[in-house]
């Protein structure tokens, strides 16, 4: 494969774009080389400006759950476009999407739409503080909740990739009420509750995706919920990544836990910028204009984004692809394990529904420390060989791979062959 045009665009972009990207993980910093520039996509495939064709396992980091440019979604968006792009006023589409979202989550009576997952979490945390009249928040190392100041502590995603402890520009005062625990370690949470009586909420990714896929161990989430309830705190589930990917709704139902506040994004916008936070009536009554917690957004509930979200969720309901996702993920896990064993490479594969990660380590991965034992140099070799063999992966050891319902048996054969060639490349590099 040739990447000449991507290289030209990268150098051109350096003049007016920071690092020639608009999100750090796109910079390929942890895998070396320059980022690929994409021209178009359809179904399970994505094509770069040099004409290279890939099976897409990035899927815009999750939103394209039914594949790119699904005909029903395109039709709905086109119809909405003819009516206008933005009104700064209410539309019926907002109500329709709200009904779909609230109907999918137990204990979610009302929802407020925003424009990103980061906005959803900012608002969800503010709501928890307003409702409990407390200030402190517990988060988990390796869990990424957007780029808000107070949660850029021990974060995953690009921060895990770049080995940054947080971010410059975040004042100490912004994080003084943020407490950090270790994922899958309930005792580390209890220590905070034993020390402080002003904890507003615990925020968690029910399934982590920003240190790679990490799954909660048995009873961890249940014990977490019991602990928050006992101490008069709230449980916030950041399902920006897992919402409508794990099942129609989110991971909470599958894992047997009901959060007090749920934050959503990605899939509910069908590829357009949409986020949301929701909870039971008692909590949502705090939000302006009903209550004293202020939150607003000029483009929130944008009619084009609402149309994309409605059509995507309705198509998900129609397809019900979740058993298919599990089967495909099982197959990919098997390809990875067979090829790694054949080439004498230590790996650990974690997966949940349509999300999967391979870690180049002989350790089981239950938390950030375990994830960071992965050999990132081996991953970089693996990544580029997968690219050369027609599979588009996130350019980071610490980002999940995503599946779409558009993936075909032919795509799976390409993935299998690419994995085998990539493991051989890793073996030769050792």
C-alpha positions as CSV (number, residue, x, y, z in Angstrom):
1,X,0.0,0.0,0.0
2,X,1.1,3.6,-0.7
3,X,0.3,6.5,1.5
4,X,1.7,9.4,-0.5
5,X,-1.4,11.5,-0.6
6,X,-1.9,11.0,3.2
7,X,1.6,12.2,3.8
8,X,1.1,15.3,1.6
9,X,-2.1,16.2,3.5
10,X,-0.4,15.6,6.8
11,X,2.4,18.0,6.0
12,X,-0.1,20.5,4.6
13,X,-2.3,20.2,7.8
14,X,0.6,21.0,10.1
15,X,0.4,24.7,9.1
16,X,-3.1,25.4,10.5
17,X,-4.1,22.2,12.5
18,X,-2.4,21.3,15.8
19,X,-0.3,18.2,14.9
20,X,-2.4,18.1,11.7
21,X,-5.3,16.5,13.7
22,X,-8.3,17.5,15.7
23,X,-8.1,14.7,18.3
24,X,-4.7,13.4,19.7
25,X,-5.2,9.7,19.1
26,X,-5.5,10.4,15.3
27,X,-1.9,11.5,15.3
28,X,-0.5,8.0,15.3
29,X,1.9,9.1,18.0
30,X,2.1,5.7,19.8
31,X,2.5,3.6,16.7
32,X,4.9,5.9,14.7
33,X,4.4,7.2,11.2
34,X,1.9,9.8,10.0
35,X,-1.9,9.6,10.2
36,X,-4.0,8.3,7.4
37,X,-6.5,10.7,5.8
38,X,-9.8,9.2,4.9
39,X,-11.7,10.0,1.7
40,X,-15.0,8.0,2.1
41,X,-16.7,5.0,3.7
42,X,-19.6,2.7,3.0
43,X,-20.9,-0.3,5.0
44,X,-18.0,-2.1,6.7
45,X,-15.3,-0.4,4.6
46,X,-13.3,2.8,4.8
47,X,-11.1,4.2,2.0
48,X,-8.2,6.6,2.4
49,X,-7.1,9.4,0.0
50,X,-4.6,7.0,-1.6
51,X,-7.4,4.6,-2.5
52,X,-6.4,2.0,0.0
53,X,-9.5,0.0,1.1
54,X,-9.8,-1.3,4.7
55,X,-12.3,-3.3,6.8
56,X,-13.1,-0.7,9.4
57,X,-12.7,-1.7,13.1
58,X,-12.5,2.0,14.3
59,X,-16.0,3.0,13.1
60,X,-15.4,6.6,14.3
61,X,-14.5,5.1,17.7
62,X,-17.9,3.4,18.0
63,X,-20.8,5.4,16.5
64,X,-21.1,3.6,13.2
65,X,-22.6,0.5,14.8
66,X,-24.7,-0.4,11.7
67,X,-21.9,0.5,9.3
68,X,-21.2,3.7,7.3
69,X,-23.9,5.5,5.3
70,X,-26.7,3.0,6.0
71,X,-29.5,3.6,3.4
72,X,-32.2,4.2,6.0
73,X,-30.1,6.7,8.0
74,X,-29.1,8.6,4.8
75,X,-32.7,8.8,3.8
76,X,-33.7,10.2,7.2
77,X,-30.9,12.7,7.2
78,X,-31.6,13.9,3.6
79,X,-35.3,14.4,4.5
80,X,-34.3,16.4,7.6
81,X,-31.8,18.6,5.7
82,X,-34.6,19.8,3.4
83,X,-36.4,21.3,6.4
84,X,-33.5,23.3,7.8
85,X,-30.2,22.8,9.6
86,X,-30.8,24.4,13.0
87,X,-33.6,26.4,14.6
88,X,-32.6,27.3,18.1
89,X,-36.1,26.0,19.0
90,X,-37.7,22.7,19.9
91,X,-38.6,20.1,17.3
92,X,-40.7,16.9,17.4
93,X,-37.6,14.9,16.6
94,X,-36.1,15.6,20.0
95,X,-39.2,14.0,21.6
96,X,-39.0,11.0,19.4
97,X,-35.3,10.3,20.2
98,X,-35.9,11.0,23.9
99,X,-38.7,8.3,23.9
100,X,-36.3,5.8,22.2
101,X,-33.5,6.5,24.7
102,X,-35.6,6.6,27.9
103,X,-37.4,3.5,26.8
104,X,-34.2,1.6,26.6
105,X,-32.9,2.3,30.1
106,X,-34.5,1.3,33.4
107,X,-34.9,4.2,35.7
108,X,-34.4,6.8,33.0
109,X,-37.5,9.0,33.0
110,X,-36.0,12.1,31.4
111,X,-33.0,12.9,29.2
112,X,-31.3,16.1,28.1
113,X,-29.5,16.1,24.8
114,X,-26.1,17.8,24.4
115,X,-23.4,17.7,21.6
116,X,-20.8,15.2,22.8
117,X,-19.9,12.6,25.3
118,X,-17.7,15.1,27.1
119,X,-20.6,17.5,27.5
120,X,-22.9,14.6,28.8
121,X,-20.4,13.7,31.5
122,X,-19.7,17.3,32.5
123,X,-23.5,17.8,33.0
124,X,-24.0,14.4,34.7
125,X,-21.3,15.2,37.3
126,X,-22.8,18.7,37.8
127,X,-26.2,17.1,38.3
128,X,-24.9,14.6,40.8
129,X,-23.4,17.5,42.8
130,X,-26.5,19.6,42.6
131,X,-28.8,16.7,43.7
132,X,-26.6,15.5,46.6
133,X,-25.3,19.0,47.6
134,X,-21.9,17.4,47.8
135,X,-18.6,18.1,45.9
136,X,-16.4,15.1,45.7
137,X,-16.4,12.6,42.8
138,X,-14.7,9.1,42.7
139,X,-13.4,8.0,39.3
140,X,-11.2,5.0,38.3
141,X,-7.7,5.1,36.9
142,X,-7.8,4.3,33.2
143,X,-11.4,5.4,32.7
144,X,-11.7,8.4,30.3
145,X,-14.7,10.6,30.8
146,X,-14.0,13.4,28.3
147,X,-11.6,16.3,28.5
148,X,-13.2,18.2,31.4
149,X,-10.7,19.5,34.0
150,X,-12.0,17.7,37.0
151,X,-11.8,14.2,35.5
152,X,-8.5,14.5,33.6
153,X,-6.8,12.6,36.4
154,X,-5.4,9.1,35.8
155,X,-7.4,9.0,32.6
156,X,-7.2,6.5,29.7
157,X,-7.7,7.1,26.0
158,X,-5.1,9.3,24.5
159,X,-3.7,10.1,27.9
160,X,-3.0,6.4,28.5
161,X,-1.4,6.2,25.0
162,X,0.9,9.1,25.6
163,X,1.7,8.2,29.2
164,X,0.5,11.6,30.5
165,X,-0.5,11.9,34.1
166,X,-3.2,14.5,33.3
167,X,-3.0,17.7,31.4
168,X,-1.3,21.1,31.6
169,X,-3.7,23.9,32.0
170,X,-5.7,22.1,34.6
171,X,-5.4,23.9,38.0
172,X,-5.0,22.1,41.2
173,X,-8.3,23.5,42.4
174,X,-10.1,21.8,39.5
175,X,-9.1,18.3,40.7
176,X,-9.1,18.8,44.4
177,X,-12.5,17.1,44.7
178,X,-11.6,14.2,42.4
179,X,-10.7,11.0,44.1
180,X,-9.2,8.1,42.2
181,X,-9.7,4.3,42.8
182,X,-8.5,1.2,41.0
183,X,-11.0,-0.5,38.6
184,X,-12.2,-3.9,39.9
185,X,-10.9,-3.0,43.4
186,X,-13.9,-2.3,45.7
187,X,-11.6,-1.9,48.7
188,X,-10.0,1.2,47.1
189,X,-13.5,2.7,46.8
190,X,-14.4,1.9,50.4
191,X,-11.3,3.7,51.6
192,X,-12.5,6.9,50.2
193,X,-16.0,6.5,51.7
194,X,-14.4,5.7,55.1
195,X,-12.4,9.0,54.9
196,X,-14.9,11.4,53.3
197,X,-18.6,12.1,54.0
198,X,-19.1,14.5,51.1
199,X,-18.8,12.2,48.1
200,X,-21.5,13.2,45.5
201,X,-21.0,10.3,43.1
202,X,-18.9,7.5,41.7
203,X,-18.5,7.6,37.9
204,X,-17.5,4.6,36.0
205,X,-17.4,3.0,32.5
206,X,-19.3,-0.2,33.1
207,X,-17.2,-1.7,30.4
208,X,-13.9,0.2,30.0
209,X,-12.8,1.0,26.5
210,X,-10.2,3.7,27.0
211,X,-7.5,1.5,28.4
212,X,-8.5,-1.2,26.0
213,X,-11.5,-3.3,26.8
214,X,-11.6,-4.1,30.5
215,X,-14.5,-6.0,32.0
216,X,-15.8,-5.7,35.6
217,X,-15.2,-8.8,37.7
218,X,-18.2,-10.6,39.3
219,X,-20.1,-8.5,41.8
220,X,-17.9,-5.4,41.4
221,X,-20.6,-3.2,40.0
222,X,-23.2,-4.5,42.3
223,X,-21.0,-3.8,45.3
224,X,-20.3,-0.3,43.9
225,X,-24.0,0.4,43.6
226,X,-24.7,-0.9,47.2
227,X,-21.8,1.3,48.5
228,X,-23.1,4.5,46.9
229,X,-26.6,3.9,48.0
230,X,-25.5,3.2,51.6
231,X,-23.5,6.4,51.7
232,X,-26.1,8.7,50.0
233,X,-24.1,9.1,46.9
234,X,-25.0,8.5,43.2
235,X,-23.7,6.0,40.7
236,X,-22.9,7.6,37.3
237,X,-22.6,5.2,34.4
238,X,-20.5,6.6,31.5
239,X,-22.0,4.6,28.6
240,X,-20.9,7.0,26.0
241,X,-19.0,4.0,24.4
242,X,-21.2,1.1,25.5
243,X,-24.6,2.6,25.1
244,X,-26.6,0.7,22.4
245,X,-23.5,-1.3,21.6
246,X,-23.8,-4.0,24.3
247,X,-27.5,-4.4,23.7
248,X,-30.4,-2.1,22.8
249,X,-29.9,0.2,25.8
250,X,-26.6,-0.3,27.5
251,X,-24.3,-2.5,29.5
252,X,-26.1,-1.9,32.8
253,X,-28.9,-4.4,32.2
254,X,-26.5,-7.1,31.0
255,X,-24.3,-6.6,34.1
256,X,-27.2,-6.4,36.6
257,X,-26.8,-2.9,37.8
258,X,-28.9,0.3,37.5
259,X,-27.0,3.6,37.6
260,X,-28.6,6.8,39.0
261,X,-27.4,8.9,36.1
262,X,-26.4,7.6,32.7
263,X,-24.3,9.5,30.2
264,X,-24.5,8.6,26.5
265,X,-23.0,9.6,23.1
266,X,-21.6,8.1,20.0
267,X,-24.3,5.6,18.7
268,X,-27.2,7.8,19.7
269,X,-26.1,10.3,17.1
270,X,-25.5,7.8,14.3
271,X,-22.2,9.4,13.5
272,X,-23.3,13.0,14.1
273,X,-22.3,15.0,17.3
274,X,-24.9,14.0,20.0
275,X,-24.5,13.3,23.7
276,X,-27.1,12.9,26.4
277,X,-27.5,12.4,30.2
278,X,-30.6,11.0,31.8
279,X,-32.0,9.8,35.1
280,X,-35.2,9.3,37.1
281,X,-37.6,12.2,37.5
282,X,-36.5,13.0,41.0
283,X,-32.9,13.8,39.8
284,X,-33.8,15.4,36.5
285,X,-36.1,17.9,38.2
286,X,-32.9,19.6,39.3
287,X,-32.0,20.6,35.7
288,X,-33.0,24.0,34.3
289,X,-35.6,25.1,33.5
290,X,-37.3,22.9,36.1
291,X,-34.5,23.3,38.7
292,X,-31.5,25.2,39.7
293,X,-28.8,23.3,37.9
294,X,-28.0,25.3,34.8
295,X,-26.9,23.6,31.5
296,X,-27.6,24.8,28.0
297,X,-26.4,24.4,24.4
298,X,-27.2,26.4,21.3
299,X,-27.0,23.3,19.0
300,X,-28.3,20.7,21.5
301,X,-31.1,18.7,19.9
302,X,-30.0,19.7,16.4
303,X,-32.6,18.4,14.0
304,X,-30.1,16.7,11.6
305,X,-28.4,15.0,14.5
306,X,-31.7,13.9,15.9
307,X,-32.7,12.4,12.6
308,X,-29.5,10.4,12.4
309,X,-30.0,9.2,16.0
310,X,-33.6,8.2,15.5
311,X,-32.9,6.2,12.3
312,X,-29.8,4.5,13.7
313,X,-31.6,3.3,16.9
314,X,-34.7,2.2,14.9
315,X,-32.4,0.2,12.6
316,X,-30.7,-1.3,15.5
317,X,-34.1,-2.4,16.9
318,X,-34.9,-3.9,13.5
319,X,-31.6,-5.7,13.1
320,X,-31.1,-6.8,16.7
321,X,-27.4,-7.7,15.8
322,X,-26.2,-8.4,19.3
323,X,-25.9,-12.2,19.0
324,X,-24.1,-11.7,15.7
325,X,-21.7,-9.3,17.4
326,X,-20.8,-11.8,20.0
327,X,-20.2,-14.6,17.5
328,X,-18.0,-12.3,15.3
329,X,-16.0,-11.2,18.4
330,X,-15.6,-14.8,19.4
331,X,-14.2,-15.6,15.9
332,X,-11.7,-12.7,16.1
333,X,-10.6,-13.7,19.5
334,X,-10.0,-17.3,18.2
335,X,-8.0,-15.9,15.2
336,X,-5.8,-13.8,17.6
337,X,-5.2,-16.6,20.1
338,X,-4.4,-19.3,17.5
339,X,-2.1,-17.0,15.5
340,X,-0.3,-15.8,18.7
341,X,0.2,-19.3,20.0
342,X,1.6,-20.4,16.6
343,X,4.1,-17.6,16.6
344,X,4.9,-17.9,20.3
345,X,3.6,-14.5,21.3
346,X,2.0,-13.7,24.6
347,X,-1.3,-12.0,24.3
348,X,-4.5,-11.5,26.4
349,X,-7.8,-10.8,24.5
350,X,-10.6,-9.0,26.3
351,X,-14.0,-8.6,24.6
352,X,-17.6,-7.5,25.4
353,X,-20.3,-7.7,22.8
354,X,-19.1,-5.6,19.8
355,X,-15.9,-4.4,21.5
356,X,-12.6,-6.2,21.6
357,X,-8.9,-5.6,22.5
358,X,-5.7,-7.6,22.2
359,X,-3.0,-6.8,24.8
360,X,0.6,-8.0,24.2
361,X,1.1,-9.3,27.7
362,X,1.0,-12.6,29.5
363,X,-1.1,-11.0,32.3
364,X,-4.8,-11.0,32.6
365,X,-6.0,-7.5,32.3
366,X,-8.4,-6.3,35.0
367,X,-7.3,-2.6,35.5
368,X,-5.0,0.1,34.1
369,X,-1.8,-1.3,35.7
370,X,-2.4,-4.6,34.0
371,X,-3.2,-2.9,30.7
372,X,0.0,-0.9,30.9
373,X,2.0,-4.2,31.1
374,X,1.2,-4.6,27.4
375,X,4.2,-4.3,25.0
376,X,3.3,-1.2,22.9
377,X,6.2,-1.7,20.5
378,X,4.7,-5.1,19.6
379,X,1.3,-3.5,19.2
380,X,2.8,-0.8,16.8
381,X,4.3,-3.6,14.6
382,X,1.0,-5.4,14.7
383,X,-1.0,-2.3,13.9
384,X,1.0,-1.4,10.8
385,X,0.9,-4.9,9.4
386,X,-2.9,-5.0,9.9
387,X,-3.1,-1.7,8.0
388,X,-0.9,-3.1,5.2
389,X,-3.2,-6.1,5.0
390,X,-6.4,-4.1,4.8
391,X,-7.7,-3.8,8.3
392,X,-8.2,-0.3,9.9
393,X,-7.5,-0.4,13.6
394,X,-7.3,2.4,16.3
395,X,-3.7,3.6,16.4
396,X,-3.3,2.9,20.1
397,X,-2.9,-0.1,22.3
398,X,-5.4,1.5,24.7
399,X,-8.4,1.9,22.4
400,X,-11.1,-0.7,21.8
401,X,-11.8,-2.2,18.4
402,X,-15.4,-1.9,17.3
403,X,-17.7,-4.1,15.2
404,X,-20.5,-3.1,12.9
405,X,-23.5,-5.1,11.8
406,X,-22.3,-4.5,8.2
407,X,-19.3,-6.8,8.6
408,X,-19.4,-9.7,6.2
409,X,-17.9,-13.2,6.0
410,X,-15.5,-11.9,3.4
411,X,-14.5,-9.2,5.8
412,X,-13.8,-11.8,8.5
413,X,-11.5,-13.7,6.1
414,X,-9.6,-10.5,5.5
415,X,-9.3,-10.0,9.2
416,X,-8.1,-13.5,9.8
417,X,-5.4,-13.4,7.2
418,X,-4.3,-9.9,8.4
419,X,-4.0,-11.2,12.0
420,X,-1.9,-14.1,10.9
421,X,0.5,-11.9,8.8
422,X,0.7,-9.4,11.6
423,X,1.6,-11.9,14.3
424,X,4.3,-13.2,12.0
425,X,5.6,-9.6,11.7
426,X,5.6,-9.3,15.5
427,X,7.4,-12.6,15.9
428,X,10.1,-11.5,13.5
429,X,10.5,-8.2,15.3
430,X,11.2,-9.8,18.7
